[in-house]
Structure formats: C-alpha cells, structure tokens
Amino acid sequence: MTSDKWEADETLIRLFQSVGRILLDKDLEDSHSGNISTLWKDAEGNEKIVITAAGSQKGDLEPNQICFLSPSETDYGYYKASSETDIHAKILSIPGVRAVIHAHTKELTIMTFDEEEKPNKPSPFIPIDSLGFYHLNGRIPVDWVEVPCGSPEMTRIIPERLAQHKIMVLQGHGTFSRGSTVKKALFHVCLANNSGYIARQAQKLDIDIHNLREKITQSPSSFFPYPPNTYEQYEGAAEKIEGEEEITEEFKKTAARIFKSNLSPFHTGSMSIRGVDKILYAPKASMPREIGGPILDLPLSLKSKEKDRELTIHKQIYEQTDFQTVIHCCIPEAEAVSYFVPPGREKPIDRVVPIDAEGSFFYLAIPILPPAFQSETFIRLLHDYKIVIIRGGGVWSVGEQSLSEALHHPSSLRDICLYILGAYERGLDISKLQPDKAKQW
C-alpha cells in the first residue's frame, strides 16, 4: 500500500485529533473505544474512506492511526482500520452522508437499557428537551443484537436505521451517528447523550417522563417556545470579527468555558455583545477552542422577520434594556429541575431557590417562565434577576459590561441545580433546606 494512504492534509488530521479529544473529555468514549470516519478526496481526486485505526486512543490520535481506504476495494488498510469499517462504509454510502462517529454515550446507553426477555425490539428513546427533540426528529431508534460487536447483524441493521435517522442506539453498546461533516456527526452525538442525561436527572426528581414524553410528542409547541436553529444555518461564516481581536478572544474564551463547564452541548446556545449600532453575535455559543464556530457582526436594529429566533430575543433585550451582553445556554440540570413537581403540589415549580451557601448569597431565587412566556415579563425578570429559566427553552443571562459577567450566572445556576438534584436523590426535603427569606419571595 502506498504511503499517501496513511497521510492526510494537516487540517483533516487536526480535526480527527480534536474530535477524538472532545469525545474522551466529555466521557463519550473510554480511552480506546469508538471510531471516527469521513469521506475525503486525495490530490488526484480519488475518494477515500478515512477512519481511525483499531485499538487507537481517540483522545491521543497519531497521524499513522488514521487509515485511508478505498470505498470499493478491501486492501491492507482494512486490517489496521476499525473492526467496524464495513458498517462505516455502508453508512457513508447513504446519499448526503460524509461522516460517521461511533461513541459510547453512557447517559443515553443507561436510559435505553430494558429488562425485557431477548430477543426483543426495544422502544425508541424520546428526548424531553428541545435540542434533542427537534434536532433528532423526536425519537432515537434503539436496537438489540445478539452479538453487538462487529457482527453481520450490526452491519445490516445500523446502516438501515441511519438511512432514516441521524443517530441510533445499539442497546448496551452505544450510538452510531452520521452527518454531512464530522462536526455535525459530533453534534448529534453530544445532543443525544445530553438528552439521555436530562431524562435521567428528571427521573431522579420523580418526574413522570413517560407521561411527559407522550404530551411532548402530541404537542411539541406546548412544551418548547420555538424550534432551535438548524445546524447548517451559519455554516461557512467567519470565526472572528475583523479588526476586533480583543472581542474575538473574549468570545472564544467564553465559548470554551461554556463548552468545558457543560453549560450547553457542543455548538448550542448563543451569546452577544452590544455595540453602538451593531451586535456581535455567536450563534453557537458552546465552542471548544480546537474547533471554534461563527462570530457575526450584524445590525443592532430589529427586523420584523428575523430568521433566527434567538437573535430576535438578543435584539429585543438590547432594545428594551441597557445591558451590554447576553448569553443563552441549555443547561441540562436546569432543564430537569424546571420540570420538578414538589411533593404535595400538582404543577412544576416557578422558581429555583438555592439551597447552597454561595447560590443563596447571589440569588434569593431564580424565576422559571413557561414555554409560552410574554416578552415583557421575560425582560422585566431579566432586569430584576439577571438570569431567567424558560421551561423547555434554556437559560438566559445578561451582563452590564462583559461576557464574563453574563457567564457567571449560568455557571452558578448549574451548581445550584446539582445541589438540589443531589439533595433530593438523598431523600431530603428540599423545602426545609431553602432559606426562610426565600419563602417570602
């Protein structure tokens, strides 16, 4: 085999290395599990399947652990490539598919186990969060196979599922995700596992997720304020503001912190900085430094029909307040807590009351609005509290000067929700842990 099959341009190698590190750092793989593949054209225009080598450490990929194979012939490279190369090749033959990721999505795997006698057809996983529900088309198929590692049954079933769905779960094994790019396949993986995590946290709070799923499926618009932007909406946009190096760096630093601190899944959320007559806007606020994302310079004035609903909300906040920065995050713990129905009550809570010392110091309470919220009420609460949770619609926060100031609020809220989840899981009465002054709110 010629050496050029083991070499790629630097951009492709860096992309595989970055995605491999992200999968490991986000606990979506163990040190050696899973694989990444894409279609790639060499200098002569010949298309190759590029796939990680069998047994390679995805978080520490070396260039010689990335294999280049013919999509139509089996050559030596197949013996070095992943044991699931045949599955990847079939998925990559689906029209429009140019990348595949197999990941050990632990949260989603846990939520798709069942106790049914085998063989059986497991129920699909239905997300209860807006990102998972809309981006993954309302459900994720789940399949059981007798031999869930490199078997002919897998080679048949997985491509069949991915011809119709963006991602699927092999029960007890993990997920296979496809996309038009490696980044988009990663996006699907991150959203799917995030949806599994939210559902698991909701169960810890004794939320009836079966009933919730039925209602969401019947009427998504009753539970989610608006569908999120498509992943492709800002593809190809610049990743920096020309002549604004300092502001660009602030965006990148804040975006990396949102991603690393699990305040929003990969390439979700949004953030902005207000200018005199413009808005500097990042429509994918959760961005690892290695991959980045778009940062736009847009007019501050509000159009009557913005295509981006989140951008509209950013502009409405600036139009009616003096705040200088806005961040929107989809914090999974806040998503779950917003559905919490305390014992003895019939409806979910309308505020989060911190039970930890630091949370109570900064916030007497954090308001929760329903999906069909009134804009005037939302902006008034933002003015008073600097942070507002929209049930089914994420968390909005504002700053009077910097993105760092706006970032502090969702970062604190995640900790506040983690303490509430942990205390309730221990069987403690949350109301007894709340400060007395909060009960007068």
N, C-alpha and C positions, 0 to 999 in steps of 0.2 A: 504494500500500500504506500502511495506517495506521501511525503511528509506534509504536503499542503492540507491534507485532510485533518491533520492534528493541529492546525493553526488557523486562527481567525483574526479579523482585524481587532484592534485594541478595544474598540467600542463594544463589540459583542462579548469579548472576554470580561470586560469590566461589568457589563450588565449581568451576566451569569453569576459572577462573584458577588455582586451587590444583592441580587435576589436571593442567592444562597445564604448570605449572612442574615438577611431580613427574616427568612424562614426559620433559621436557627434561633435568632434573637427573640422572635415572637413566639417561640415554643411551638412552631408549626412543623418542626422536624426534630428528631433526635440527631445525634452527631453524624450518623451515616444514612439516615432514611430518605425516602422520596427521590424525585428526579425532576429535571427541567429539560424541556426540549423546544426547539423552534425550527422553522424553515429558513434557509439562508442561501443566498446565491454567491458563488465564488467569482473570482475575477473574470472567468470565461463565461459567466452567465449560467453555469450549471447549478441547479438547485440541490441542496444537501439538507439532510436532517442533522441538526446539531443537538446532541443530547449528552447529559452528564454520564460519566463512567460508572460502572457497577462498583458499589462499595466506597465511592468517593465521599469525602466530607463536604457537604454542600456549603457549610459556613466557612470553609477554608479551601475553596477550589483552586487548583493549579491549572495552568493552560493545558497541560497534557492530560488532564482529567475531563476534557471536553472533546467529545468524539464527533467526527464528521462522516456521515454515512450516505450512501446512495438511497433515495426513496424507493427505487425499483429493484435493487440488487442486494443480496446478502454478501457482505465481504468480511474481511478480518475484523473490521471495526465492530461488528455486531457482538463479537466475543468479549470485547472490552466494555462495550456500552451497557447501559442498564438492562437488567433481565426483563424489563417490561417494554423494551424497544418496539416489539411488534404492536403492542397496544398503542403506543405513541404514534407510530407510523400510520395506523388506521385512523386515529383521531385527526392527525394532520392532513389526511386525505379528504376530510369533510370540507366542502366549499366554504371559504371565508376564514377557516381556522389556520392559524400560522404559529401557534404556541400552545404548549401543554405543561401543566405543573401537577405532579402527584405529591400531595402533602399529607402528613399525619396530623390532621386537625383534631386535636384532642377534645376540645369542648364539644364540637359537633359529633365526634365519634361517641362520646359519652351519652349524648342526648339521642342517639339513634340506635342504641342497644335495645333489645327486647328479650322477653323470656319465652317467646313462642317456640313451639316444637319445630325443629328443622327437618326438611327444607320448608321455607315459607317465603312469602313476599312481604317484606316489611313496609310499613306505612311511610309515605314521604314525610320529610321534615318541613314544617311550615313556619317561617320566621314570624315573630311578633313585633319586629322592628321595621321601620320604614325602609332603611337601606337594603336589608336582606330581602324584604318582601318585594319591593319594586325592581331592584337590580337583578334578582334571581328568579323573577317571574312567578312569585307566590309560593313556590314549593321546590324542594330539592329531592330528587328521587333517591331512594335507598335500595340497594340490592344485596342479597345474601348469596354467596357462592360457597361450595364445599371446600374448595382449595383457593384461598384468597391471595395467593402469591404466584404470579406468572402462569396461571392455568389457562387452557384453551377456553374455558367458560368465561373467564375475565376478558380475554381477547375478543370474544363475541359481544358480551353484554355492555361493557364500558363504552366502546365506540357507538353502539346503538343508542345508549342514553344520551351521550354528548352530541349526537346529531340533532337532538330535540331540546337539550338543556345546556346551560352554561357550566354546570357543575353537577357532580353526582357523588354519592357516598357508597363506598363498599363497606358493608357493615363489619365493624370490628377492625377495619384496616385503615381507612382514611378516605380522602377525596381525590378525584381527578377533575381538574378544571381546564377549560380551554378558552382561548381568546384570539383576537386578531394580532395581538402583540404579547410579549412576555409580561409586560407591566399589567395588561388587562387581565391575563390569567391570574396573576398575583392578586389583583384587586378582588376577583371573585373568591379566591381562597380566603383572603382576610375577612371579607364580608360574611362568608358562610360560617367561619369559625366564630366571628363576633356574634352572629345570630344564635349560634349554639350556646355561647356564654351567657347572653342575655336571658334566654329561656331557662337556663339552669339557675341563674340568680333569681329569676322570678319564682321558680319552684321553691327555692329556699324561703321565700316570703309567703308561701302557701297560696300563691296566686293560681287560680284555675286556668292554666294555659290552654287546656283543651277547649274550654268554653270560649276563651279569648280568641283562639285561632279560628273557630267557627264564625264568630262575629266579624273578625277582620276579613276573612275570605268572602263573606257575604257583602260587606260594605267597607272596603279599604278607606274611602274618603271620610268615613265617620271616625277613623282612628288615627289617620295621618293627615296633617294640614295640607300637604302638597307632595307630588312625586318629586324625588331628587333629580338633579341634572343628570343627563346621560354621561357616561364616562367620556365619550368622544367630543362632548360639546366644546371643549377648549383645547383639543389636541393640536399640537403644532404651534401654540402660542409661545411667545418668548418667556424665558425663565428669569429675566431680570429687567429692571427699569433702567433704560439708558440714561446716563448722567446722574443716577441716584444710587451710587454704590452703597452708601451707608444704610439707606432704607431697604435696599435689596437684601443686604446682610441681616437686617433686623427681621425681615420676613423669613429668611432661611433659618435663622436661629430659632424663631418662634415655631415655625413649621416642624423643625426637627424635634423640638421639645414636646409638641402636641403628639407627634408620632411615637416617640420613645416612651412617653408617660401614659400611653394608652388612653388619651383623651378623645380620640376619634380614630376609626380604622384608616388604613392606607388610602390616601387620595380622597378623603371625605372631609366634610366641613368647609368653612370658608373664613376669610379674615380680610380686613381692610384698614387703610389709613386714609383719613380725610385730608385733602388739600384745599387750596383756595377755591378752585373751580373744577377740581378733578378728584377722583377716588382711585387709590392704588389698591388693587383687588387681587387676592389669591383665591381662586375658586376651588382649589384642592388643598385645604389648609394643613392636612396631615401629610407631611412630605419628609422622608428621610433625606439627609444631605446627599447621599450617594446617587439618588435618583431624581430628586427635585420635582418641579411642577411649574405650571404657568403663573406668572405675575403680570397683571394687566394695568395699563394706565388708561382710565376711562373718564368720560364726563361725569361730574357730580350730579348734574340735573337729572331728575327722574322722568323717564319716558313713560308715556301712557301704557305701552305694552312691551315691557322688558321680557325677553325670552327666558331670562334666568330669574326665578322667583326669589332665590336667596339674595341676589344682587339688589332686587327691588327692596327687600327688607333692610339691607345695609343703607341704601339711599334714603329710605323713609326715616330711619333712626337719625341720620345726619340732618335731614330736612327739618326735624322737629326737636332736636336737642343740640347741645354744644359739645357732645362727646367727639373725641378725635380718632378713636379706634374701636373696632367691633370684631368680635370673634364668635363664630358659630361652631360648636363641637357636637359630636354624637357620642356622649359618654355612656358606655354600656351599663355601668352601675346605676346611673341616674335614670336611664330608660326603664330598668327593672323597678327601682324604688318608686317611680312615678305611678306605677300600677298598684302599689301596696294598699290593701284594704285592712286597716287595723281591726283587731278582734272587737266585735260588737258594733261595727259600722258596716254600712252597705255600699258605700262609694269609696273610690280611691282618694287618698289624701290630696289636699290642695296646697300643701306646703311641705318642705323638708325642714325639720327642726334638728340642728346638730346636737349630738349627744357627747361629742368630744370637746375638750377644753379649747383647743385652738379654733375649731369651727364655731363654737359658741361665742368666742371673743370677737370674731369678724362678722358673724351673721346671726342675728336673732332668729331669722327664718329665711328660707328661700322659696319664693312663690312658684307654684305649678299652675299653668294655664291649660285648658282643654285644647284639643286639636283645632276646633273652630273658634279660635280666640279673636277678640276685637283688637284691631291695630292700636287704637287709642289706649286701651287698658294695658296692652303689652308694653308700649313705650313709656307710659306712666310708671309701671312697675320697674322697668329698666332704670328709669331716672332715680327711683327711690332705693332700689336694691342692688343695682349694677349687674345683676345676674338673674335670669329667668329661665325656668324649665318649661318647655312645651311638651305635653304628653304626646309621644309619638313623633315629635319634631325636633328633638335635640335641645341643646342648651345655648343660650345667647348671653354674651357678656360684653361690657363696654369699659373703655378707659378714657380718662380725661386728657391723657398726654401720650402714652406709649402702648405698643402691643404687649409689652411686659406687664403693664398694669392690668390690661384686659385678660391676659393669660392666667394671672394669679387666681381669678375667680373659678374657672372650671377645674383648675388643678386642685384647689381647696375642696370643691364640691365632690370630686371623685373620692377623696379621703373621707369626707363626711358620710357619703353613701356606703363606703366599705365598712365603716364602723357600725352603721345601722344594720347592714346585712349580717355582719358577724355577730352582733349582739342578739339579733332575732334568731339566728341559727342556733345560738346557745340556749334559746328558750327564755330570754329575758323580756320583761315588759318594757317596750320602748318608751311608752308614755312616762314611766317612772324615772327614766334616765334623762328626760328633757328638762332644761332649766325652767324654774317656775315662771320667770318673767316672759318666757316664750309662750306660755299658755294664755297670756293676755293679748296676744297678737291678733 
